[in-house]
């Protein structure tokens, strides 16, 4: 019963298809397509650095990358990014600096929608910003559920060890 509840909560916050997230009128779509830039990378390349200016919204096309952050002189891995995933949605929507660094684990490519083009798209079709904000909320919920599940499994493992000791 509890796993069914967790499964339905995770379904509710599942990532939506990119076509749905970027659904907009043809003129807005044309603006985004014309502005899209391809970024090729090799293993070990730093795509962007934490606290650096955010150039736009990134979509991983091919390859695998690692999100990494530095907090209180400690480097923390935030997880892998795979093809089909949007990267730095929060920074792009807020036009703020990058919240983490992104390092290529394999060679691959990304598509980047520049901040200026996103701003024009939001001006010409305001629901687009809301669609992306909703995806950001789902992303935050997924991260919260993942952390909660990890904490829960660690507690179970430690209580199993203390019972068997």
Secondary structure as UniProt FT lines:
FT   HELIX           2..12
FT   HELIX           18..21
FT   HELIX           26..35
FT   STRAND          37..41
FT   TURN            43..44
FT   STRAND          46..48
FT   TURN            50..51
FT   STRAND          56..62
FT   STRAND          65..71
FT   TURN            72..73
FT   STRAND          74..81
FT   TURN            83..84
FT   STRAND          86..87
FT   HELIX           89..94
FT   STRAND          101..104
FT   STRAND          108..114
FT   HELIX           115..124
FT   HELIX           127..164
//
